[in-house]
Amino acid sequence: MRILLLSYYFRPDLSAGAFRASALVESLLQSMPKNAYIDVVTTLPNRYSNYSNNAFELIQHPRLKVHRVAIPAHQSGMADQSRAFYFYARKCMSIVHGEKYDLIFSTSSRLMTAALGAWVAWRMRAKLYLDIRDIFVDTIKDVLSPKVSWLACPIFSLVEKLTLEQAQKVNVVSEGFLPYFKSRYPRQIFTCFTNGIDDEFLVGSDAVGTQIKGYHSDIINVLYAGNIGDGQGLHKIIPALAKRLGSRVQFTVIGDGGRRKQLESTLAKENCPEVRMLPPVNRDSLIKAYRGADVLFLHLNNYPAFEKVLPSKIFEYAAMGKPILAGVGGYAARFINAEIDNAAVFEPCNVDFAVNAFNSLAMLNSPRKEFLKKYARADIMKRMTLDVLTLIPDASIIRS
């Protein structure tokens, strides 16, 4: 049995896709027969332009081979990202040329990795399992100008149709995606294995009921860690919110992305000394930052497409036991309200609502034991692994 796994990001890169793909590979290796083999084609770490982590272009183990493709340096623009993906796709086709696989697994947020997987599966007459982490066609309507989206949407809609119709199964990471996909592809089989909490976040939860800080004593530290792009819309909320909350709150923003410079510029213009900007860090340092914060902050831009998403950051934040302040709408807001204690949701980009939500938080560490149990990544990946392997007839000899 041979499986080809395509993921644009893979550990040690810093992204939800990297952590998800890596966890699935670990689960597959534990569950597959001893004579089964996995090829991974990914990229060298490139999620952030100012973060680098040494990684070998080729890593080979007895049952696993990881090919990391070197791609050109890029920012968040469509043109340079398209060029980078072209390098990845071309090298991927070269790597798999002449090979034979029983199953192609492709995890994709921006559609094209999924489309690449569909093309490879069609060429090899192999089964295809897609893991969809975003609705690209829906998103570009909001993030591109009307003139550009008018031209791009029909093209990418066709790519999406050809891609999903090639697959035997399609997983989505958010139940909020299901109405969109089921209405367009009623004959397709859909599952929903969400993102989850990695083991690193399950160790050493904070004590229940530990007081953080009072409003009239120490400064409350609010942390955002992650991408700083148009999708997060931090430039629309953090400067104004920092000014409204004043000196009682210190914001820390860790990360990078296409809107970082705009955020920094707005902070300077508005004179916001309460906000400190730091570059991306590795996961160990990130967890230390989470533990040192008092409140964890999450925000998505006020685009209709984002009402369907479920950010992976939610799972990391919830695992830390800290109060959560989340500017999200739609499915993510419903999920947080239903599943996470001591989390306050506000309408994205609305400063008044954000202030009210912040004031409603209990400044206590409250480990969320039921949430940790329900959304442990290892358990989710075990269930997903079994679903993936149903596409391979020989998988009846899967090890328990």
N, C-alpha and C positions, 0 to 999 in steps of 0.2 A: 504494500500500500504506500502510495506517495501523495503528499499534499503540497501544493504550492500556496504560500500565504503572501499576499501583497498588502503592504501597509506603508504609506509614505513616511510615517514616523514609527520609530521603534526605540526602545531603551538603548542607550542612555539619554536619548533626546527627551526634552521636557514638553510633553503634551498629553492630553487625555488619550489620543489615539495610540501613542507610544506605549503607555501603561496598559491599555486595554489589549493591544495586539500581543505584547509580551506575556501578559497573564494568560491569554488564550493558548499561546504556544506551550507554556509550562503545563497547562491542564491537558492539552492534547498529548504531550509526551508521556504524562502519567497514565493516560487512559488507553492509548493505542496499543496494538500488538507490538511485540519486541522487534519485529521485522519491518515495522512502519517507519517512514522517513519524511521529514519536513524540510522543504526549502523555503526560506524567507528572502524576499527581495524588498529592500527598504532603502533609505538614504542615510548618508552620514549625518550626524546631528546638525540641524539647520533651523530649528524652530524659531530661535531668536538670533539676530545678527550679531549681538554683543555677548552671546553665551556660547562657549565652545567646550567640548568634552572629548578627550581623545578616545577614538574608537577605531578598531581595525576594519578595513574594507571587507575582509572575508574571515569569518569564524566558522570552524568546522568541528563538529562533535560526531560521535558514532551514528546518531539518529537525527542530527540537525545541522543545517548549513545556513548561515546568515550572510547574504550578499548586501553590502552597503554601498550605494551608488553615490559618488561625489557629484554634486550639482553646483551650478554657479551661485555665487552669493546673491541674495535677493532681499527685498523689503516686502511690503504688503501690497504693492501695486499689482494689478491684473497682468500687465505685460511681462514683468520680470518673474512672477510666479508661473505664468504659462510657459515661459522659456525654461525655467527650472524643471517643471514637470515634463517637458519635452525630453530633456536630458535623461530623466528618470525612466520614462516610458521606453525610449530608444535602447537604453542599456538593459532594461528588463527583458525586452524582446530578444536581445542578443544572448543574455544569460540562459533563457529557457529554450532557446532554439535547439531543436533536436531532442529535447527531453519529453518524457511522457508522464503525465500525472493523472491520478484517479479523481482528484478534487481540486478545484481552485477556490480559495477563500480570499475575499477582498474586503477590507474594511476602509470606509471612505466617508469623508465629510464634504468634500467639494466635488463629488460625482465622478471626476475623471479617473481616480484610482479604481472605482467600481467599473467604469467603462473599460479600462485597461484589462481588468479581470475578466469581463465579459468577452472581450476580443480574444484573449488567450484561451479561455474555455471553449469558444467557438472553433478556434483553429485546431485545438487538441481534441475536440469532441469529448471534453471532460465535464463533470458535474460542476455547478457553480453555486456557491453560498455567498450571499452578499450581506454585509453588516453596514447599515446606513446610519451615519451619525449626524446628518443634517439634510435639510431639503434645499438643495442648491438652487433649483429653479425658482423656488418660492423666495429665497433670500435675495437673489440678484435683482428682483423687482424693486426691493427696498433700497439696496445699497448702490445700485448703478443709476445714472441719470436716465430719465424717461426715454431719451433718444437712443441711448445705448441698449437699455433693457428691451426696448421695442424690437430691436434687431436680434439681440442675444437670446431672449426667452424662447422663441420658436425653435432655434437651433438646439439649445440645451434640453428643451422638452423632448425633442426627437431622440437625442442621445440618452436621456433618462428612460424613454420608452424602450428603445432597443436594448439597453442595459438590463432593466428589470425583467423584461420578457425572456431574456436569455437564462435567467437564474431559476434554479429549482426551488430555492428557499431564500427569503429575504428577512433579515432581522432589522428592527429599528430600536434605537436606544431610548426613545421616548414614546409613551403611549399617545402623546399629543400629535405624533406623526401619522398615526393609523388612519384617521378620517381622510387625510389627503391621499395617501397611497391606495387605500382600499377602494376609494371612489374611482380612481384612475386605472387600477389593475385588479379588478374583482376576482380574477381567476388565479391570482398569485397567492402563495402560502406565506403568511406573515407571522413572525414571532416578535416578542419584545423582551430581550434580555438587556437590562439597563446597565449603565456604569455602576460601579460599586466602590467599596472601601478596601484599599489594599492593606496588607498585614502591618505595614509600618505605622498606620494610623490606629491600629487596634491595640497598641501596647501603651500602657501607662496613662489611661484616661484620668482626667482631673477629678478630684474628690467631689462627691455630690454635695451641693449646697454651699460650697466654698464662696465666701463673699469676695467679689472682685474689688470694687472701689465705690465709694459713695460719691454722689454728684457734687457735694460741697467740700470734698477733700482733695484727693489726688486727681491728676489728669487721666482721662480714660483714653486708652490706646486702641484706635480702630485700624484694622489691617485689611488691605486688599492685596491679593497675590494672584498673578495670572497675566493673561494677554491684555494689552492696552491697545485695542483696535476700535474700529467703528462699531463693531458688534457690541462692545461693552459700553460705549458711550460715556466713559468716565469724565471726559472733558465737559460734558453737559451737566454733571451732577456734583463732583467732588469739590471744585472751587467754591461753588455757591453754598454747598452744605457745610464746608469747613468754616466759611465766614459766618454762617448762621449759628453754628454751634459754638464758635468762638474758642477762647483759650482753655475751656474745660476739656477739649478733645484734641488729641494729636493723631493725625492720619499718617499712615505709612503705606506707600504703594510700591510693591515689588513686581517688576516685570518689564516687558518691552512690547513693542508693536507699532503699527502704522500710525497710531494717534498719540504716541507718547510725546512727541515734540509739541503737538497742539495742546496737550494737557499741561506740559511745562510752561508753555507760552501763556496760557490762560491763568495759571497760578501766579506767574510773575506779574502779569497785568493787574490781577485782582489783589496782589500783595497778600498772599496766603502763607505765612511762615508756619502755620499749623500742619502743613502737608510736606512730608519728606519723600523723595523719590529715590528708589534703590534699583540696581540692575537685577536681572534674573539670578536665581541661586539654585544649587542642586537640592535634591529632595530632603536630605538630612537637615540642611540649613533651613529649608522651608518649614519643616515640622517644628524646629526650634522657634522660628518666627511665629508660627501659629500659637505655640504654647506661651509665648511672651506677650501675646495680644490680649486685650480685654473683650473686644468685639470684632467679629469677622464680617467683612463687607462684600456684597455681591451686587452686580448691576448689569443689566442688559439694556441696550438702546430701545427706544420706543418705536420699533418697527413691527408691523403686524406679523411678519414671518416668525419673530421670536416668541410669539405667544404659544407656539407649538413645541418649543425646545425644553429640554431638561438639562441644565448645565452640569457637567461632571463635577464642578467645584462644590456643588451642594453636598456631595457625599463626603468629601474631605472635610469641609467645614463642620458638618453635623457630627463627625466622628470625634472632634476635638472637645466637645462639651461646652463650647463657648456660646454666648449670645450671638445671634446672626441677624444682620440688617440686610435685607434683600430687596433691591429695586427690580422686580420682575412682574410679569403679568401672565395671563392665560394659564396654561397647564402647569408651568413651574410654580406659580403662585398657589394653585390648588394643591399641588404636591407638598409644598413646604407647610402650608396650613394644616394639612391632614396628617403629615408624617413626622414633623420636627417640632419638638417643644422649644419654647423660649426663642422663637424666630419671628421677627416682625417684618411683614411684607409691605412695600409701598409702591405706588404707581411709578414706573420708570420716568426719570428726568423731572419728577415733581418734588421740588425742594420742601415745600410745606408739608407734604405727606411724609417725606423722609424724616423731617424733624419730629413729627408726631410719632412715627414708628420707633425712632431711636429712644424717645422718652418713655415708650411703653415697655422697653426691654427690662427684664430683671437682671441686675448685674451680679449674676451667680454662675458658677460652673456647674453644669448639670449633665453628667454623662447620659447618653441616650442609648441604654442597653438594648432595648427592643429594636431600635433602628440599626444598631451595629450588627445584631444577629440576622436581621432580615436582608441587609444589603452588603454582606461580606463579599468582596470580589471573588474570592476563591470558590465560594458556593455557587455564585452566579455563573462563573466560568465552567464549573463542572456540569451544570445543567445545559449550558450552551454547547459544550463539547459533545455531549450525548446527542444533541439535536443535529450538530454538524455531521457527526459520523453516521447518522441514519441515511445519508446520501451515498454511502459506500457499502455495497453488498458484503464485502469481506469483513466489515466492522462487527459482525456478529461475534467475533472472538475478542472483543474489547476486554481488557483487563479491568477488574473491579478496583 
